[in-house]
């Protein structure tokens, strides 16, 4: 009898363990529930417009919002519905309210674009920010890109709202800010401008077509404005060549020795455009850099466009390498013990741009710490290397780690758990915006943009790429997928990235 009891007892223990494992709470779902709570607290129920930010106690949302913030709330509502946080009826009602307000907001008639700052309570265009700063109303290409991306998600996710969302997004013309005469440092032509004003601003501007365009253009590939390029190409508003006219790196030339490091690569041609396929190498990892070296620039468009699937030899190689290098920086180079670096709240006040300096083309790129520790590899014979970087109070931003979920889910979950357990970094609305890890100083507020990136990343991870499935249409895929598929970045196909598995 005892010989029977032992295996029976073992079976009971195994089954009990399985039941416990099945009942164990899913941390990502818990994070999403709390993150959604912060977005609801930031949203005016009368207008459906979400504020830009709110204190950590969810007490008093800011009195301004932007097209990106508004778009982020709508795609977060899609995720909240898919994860069962809110009902389908509530999600539809919330997005419907936002669409009604959007349709009535003042915008630029000729382009269909929205202004950068609105009052979330009244919908009025702001000419004076709450801190008293006077602003000339500006219309940003990239901010309108995120709103348009969200409207496309609404079209795909809410059949009953498809026509209303389409009436807004189909009127947005990304070709309005496209400059076919713009020349990049690699000699290609055709770039999107940063945006425009419809009244004369102070400072540099280019008057044309009844508006004042910015003097800058978006000419870097691995930056978040590529969402506007994708949208313009997908809608037939800008030519497909615009995708290749941005730079993977600046040229390998002493004329550009001010960039972070000397690139290596090769020259090729796509659609008749010369492309320099340059890349950087940091701590044994080869990647195509962003401008500042942060996760937001590299990975936010990937929430909507299936870049790794459509570009297996380009983005499919680069996104994992980018994540691996961020982990390597936080854990092995700077030795903070944590990782995930992107622009976010400064734990000591206001806002800061954080990244991995070595991973950005700007030699004075985004630092990972409050002190601004700089990495300078030099540029061959053109510029000697600087002294070794000294890193101080590193600032990690949880939303940056969430963006890495498709490429390193295990390290992401361990990193977030460690941040949550080691600091006072988690509140009623989820993770606070940023943590200076050596001093333990926490930026106890929530930015709606960063919260919506968290929602988008969790939604895609748990709900079968819900945002991508809603965003992509057959016409968009036909226009954009071949561009990504045709290219090979100067990133090894099978480079070792142990950081994605270890730690």
N, C-alpha and C positions, 0 to 999 in steps of 0.2 A: 504493500500500500504506500509506504514511504517513497518507493521508486516512482510511483505515479504522481505523488504530490509535488515532487520537485519540478518536473517539467510543466505541470499545471500551473504552479506558482510562477515559473519563469514566463509562461504564456500570458498570465494575468499582468505581470509587470510590464511585458512588452506592449500589450494592448493599452495599458494605462498610460505608458509613456507616449504612445502614438496619440491617444486622446488629448493628453496635455499639450503635445506639440501642435495638434490641430487647433486647440483652444487658445494657444499663445497669441497675444495681441500683435497685430501687424503694425510695426512702428510707422511705416509710411502712411497708412490710413489714419493713424492718430495725428501725425504731423499735418496731414491734409485737412482734417476736421478743424484743428486749431488755427491753421493758416486761413482757412475760409472764414472763421469767426472774425479775424482781423479785417478782412475785406468787407464783410457785412457792416462792421462797426464804422468803416470809413465811408460808407455809401449813403448818400442822401436818399431816403425812401421816396421823396416827392419827385426827384429828377432821375434817379437811377445812375447818377454820376458819382464815381468813387473819388475820394480826395487823394492827394499825392502821398500823404503820410499821416501817421497818428502816433501819439505817445504809447509806450509799452503797456500802460494800464487801460488802453482803449478809451480814453476819456474825451479827447477833443481833436477831431480830425482837422487837417489843414484846410485853409479857405481857398485852395487852388487845385486845379487838376490839368491833365494834358491828354492829347489823343492816345498816347501810349497807355496811360493809366486806365482810360476808359475801355480801350481794347482789352487790356489785361483782366479787367473785371469780367467782361463777357466770356472770354475763353475759360476763366476760372469757374464760372457758373456751369459751363459744359462739363468740366472735370468733376465738380461737386455733384452734379446729377449722375454722372457715370459711376461714381464711387458710392452712391447711395447716401451721401451726406445731406442732400436735399431731394425733394420729390421732383419729378418731371414737371409737374404743374408749377411749382415754385420757380424752378429754373426758367421756364418759359415766361412767367410773369415778370421776373427780374430783368431778363434780357429784353423783353418787349418794352418795358418802361425806359430802359436805356436807349433803345432804338427810337422811341418817340421823341425823346429829348434831343438825340443826335440829329434827327431830321429837321428839328427846329433851330438848331444852333446856327449862328452866323458863321459863314465860311466864305472862301474866295470863289466867286462865281465862275470865272473862266477855267479854273483848274479843279474845282470841287474839293479843294484841300481845306483842312481845319487849322485853326490858329493854335499856337502852342500853349496858351494858358487861358483857362475858363474858370469862372466861379462855379463850384459844384452845386451850389444851392440855387442859383438863379440862371446859370447857363450863359451869363454875360461874358464877353471877351474882356480880359483884364488888361488895363493899361498901367495899373499900379499894383505891384505885388503886395501881399499882406505886410511885408516888412517896410513898406513905404518906397521901395525901388520903382521908379518909373520905367516902363518898358514899351518899346515900339512893337506892336503886335507882329509876330513872326510866324511863318508857316514852314515847318521843318519837313524835309523829305523823309527822314528816317522815322520820325514820330508818326507821320501819316502812314508810313509803311506798316508799322505795328497795328495801327487801327484798321487799316485795310486787311491785313492778315486775319485779324479777329473777326471782321465782318464776313470774310470768306469761311471761317470756321462756323459762324452762326448759320450761314447759308447751308452748309453741309450737315450741321447737327440739329437744326430746328426746321423741318419742312414747313411748318406753319408760319415761320418768320422769314423764309427764304426771299420772298419778293420784296419785303421791306428792307432787309439788309442789302439786297442787290440794288435797290434804287439809290442807296447811298454810295456803295462801293463802286458801282459801275460809272458813277459820275466823277470818280477820282482819277485824274490824269497824271501819271508819273512822267509822261513825256513832256509835261510843261516845264519841269526843272532839268530836263536832259539837254546837255550842251554838246552838239555833235562836233563843235570846233575845239573843244578842250583837248589839250595835248598833255599826256602824262610824261614823267621823266624817261620812260622807255620808248616814247615816240608814238604810242597808240593814240587814237582820237575817239572821243565820245565818252563823256562822264556825266554822272548826275551831280548837280550842284547841292550844296548843303541845304538850300531852301531859299526863301525870298520874303521880303516885306512888301506890303501894298501901299505903304506910305514911306516917305524918304527917311532912312535911319541915319544915325551918326556913324562914323567909321566907314570902312571900305564896303562898297556895294557896286553893282553893275546894273544901271538902268536899262531895261529892255522889256518889250511887250507889256508896257504899262505897269511893271513892278520893278523892284530893286532886288536883284539876285545877290546871293553871297558871293564873295570873291573866291571862296574855297570850293573844291570839288571832292567827291569821294573817289579816291584813286587806289585804295588798298583792298585786296581781295578778302582777307580774313578780318573783316570788320562787320559790325551789325548792319550797316547800310546796305549790305547785299540783299536784304529782304526787299528793299525798294527796287533794286535792279531785277530781282526775280519777278516781282509783281508787274513791273513795266514790260518785261519781255513776255510774260505770260499773257498779258492783255493786248499785246501787239502795239504798245505805245512807244517802246524804244527798241532798237534793233538788237538781235541776239549777239552781235559782236561786242556789245557793251560788257558782257560777262568776261570776255577775254581782255578787255581794255584796262581793267584794273591790274595792279601789280601784286605778284606773289611775294617778291621782295624788291627792294630797290636794286639797281644794277650793281654788278661786281666791278666797281670802278672807283678810283680815288676821288672822282668828283662827288661820290656819295659816301665818302669815308666817315661822315658824321653818323651814319646809321649804327645800330647797336653792335653788329659784328659783320665780318665779311661773309657774304653768302656764297654758297656753292650751288651750281646748277647747270642747266643746259638751255639752249634756245630752240624754240620750235614754232610752228605756225598752226593757228586754228581759225577757220573762216577767213583766211587771208590776213589775219592779224598776227604780228610777231609777239610771242609770249616768252618771257624769261622765266623758266621754272626754277626759281631760286629757293633755297631753304637754309635754315640755321641749324646749329647743333649745340645742345646744352646738356652737359652731364651725360653724354653718350646717347642722347635721344635726338633724332633728326625730325624736324617739323617745319611747316610753313608758318611764319610768325604773324601775329596780329600787330596792330599799331602799338598798343600799350602793354600787351602781355597778359590780358585778363581773360577769364572764362566767358564773360558776357559777350564780348566781341566774337569770340570763336564759335560759341555753341548756341546762342539764343536762336538764330535762324533755323537751326536743326530741330527745334521744337515743332516746326511746321513743314519744312521741306525735307523729305527723306534723303538727305545729302549722302549719307554713307551707302545707302542702297543704290542710289542713282549714279554715284561717282565712286565706285569701289577702289579705283586706282588714285583718286584724289582725296576727297573728304573721308572716304573709308579708311585711308591710311592716316590722315592728319588728325582727325578728332581723337582717336585713341592715344596718339603720340602727345597731343596737347594735354590731355588729362594726366598721362603718365609723368610728363615734365612738371606739371603743377604739384603732383604728389611728391615727386623727387625733391622739388624745391622746399616744400614745407617740412618734410620729414628728414631729408638727408643733407641738404645744402644749408638752409637757414636753421634747421633743427628746432623749429617751433614746436614740433610734436603734433601739429594739426595742419590742414591745408584747405585751399579753396579761396582764391583771390580775385576780386572784382570790385569795381567802383561801388561804394556803399556809404552808409553813415559813418562819419568819423567818431570813434568812441569818445573823443575828447571835445566834440562839438562840431556841428554843421555837417559837411559832406567831404568825402575824400575819394581820390582815384587810386585804387589798389590793384596790383597785378604782380607778375613776375618780370622784373625789369629785363632779364636776359631773354625773355620770350617775346619782346616787343621791338619793332623796328626803330622806334623813337629812342635815341640814346639816352634821353632824359625821361624815359618811359615811366610807367606806373610802378612805384615801389611796393614791396610787400609789407613794409613796416612804417610806423609813424615817423621814424627818424629819416626815412628816405634813403636807406642803404642802397648804394648803386653798384651795378655789375658793369664792368667795362672790359670786354675781351680784346679790344683793339681792332685794327683793320689791316692786317699784314704789315707791309712796309709803309702804308699810308698814314697809320695812326698807331702809336704804341699802346699796349694795354695799360689800363689804370691799375691802381693798387687793389688787392683783394677786397671783395665786398665784405662789409661788416653789417650784420643784420641786428636790429634792435627789437622793438616791441611790435611783433608781427600782428597784422590785422587780418583775421580770417572772416569770410562772409559766407554764411551757410547756404545762401542761394546758389553760390558758385559750385559748391559741392553737389547740390541736387542736380545741376545741369550735367554732371558727369555720370548720372545713373545708367545710361545705355552702355557705358564703356567700362565701368568699374563698380558694379552694384555692391559687392562685398566691402571694398575699401570705403565707399561712400557711407554705408550704414555704420561701419565701425567708427569712422571719423565723426559723423554726426552724434553718435551715442557718446563718444568721448567728450565732444564739446558740451553736450547737454549735461553730462555728469560732472565735469570738472569745473564748470563756471555757472554763474547765475545768468545763463544764456537763453532761458526758455520761459516764456510768459503765457498769458491767456490767449494770445494770438499766434502761438508757435515760437520758432526761433527769433530772437531779437536780431536786428539787422547786421551787427558786426561785433567782433570781440577782439580786443588787443590782448593777446594770449599771455604775454610775459608779465604784464601788470595786472591782468585780470579785469581790465576796464571794459565795460559792455555799453554799447550804444543801444539803450533801451527804447527803441522806437521801431516802427514798421513802415517800410516804404511799399506802396501798392505795387510798384513795378517789380520789386524783388519778391514780394509775396506771390505775385501772379506767375513769375518764373518757377517758383517752387511748385505751385499748383500744376502748371503745365508739365513739368518734368515728372511729377508723381503720376499725373493722369496718363501720360504716355507709357510709363513703366508698368502701371497696374491695369490699364484698360486698353491694351493692344494698340498703342499709338493713336489714341482717340483724336488728338488734335491734327495729326498728319492726315488721318483718314477723312476728317471733315474738311480740311483745307484743300487737299489736292483734287482737282477735277481732271477728266481725260484731256481737255484742251490745254490745261496748264502743264500736265505731264508731257504732252507732245511737244510743247514749246521749250521746256526747260530741261527735261531729263537728258536729251542727246548732248547738251552742252557739258553737263557734268560727266557724262559717260565717256566723252571723247578725250578727256584730259588725264594725264599722268603727272602727279606732283613729284618733285624730287625728294621723295620720302620712301625708304625701303619698304618693299612689300611685306616682309616678314621680320621686321626688326624686333629684337627682344624688348619687351616692356614688362619686366617682372613686377613693376609697381602696381600694375592692374590686378595682380593676383595676391601679392603679399600684403602684409601689414593689415 
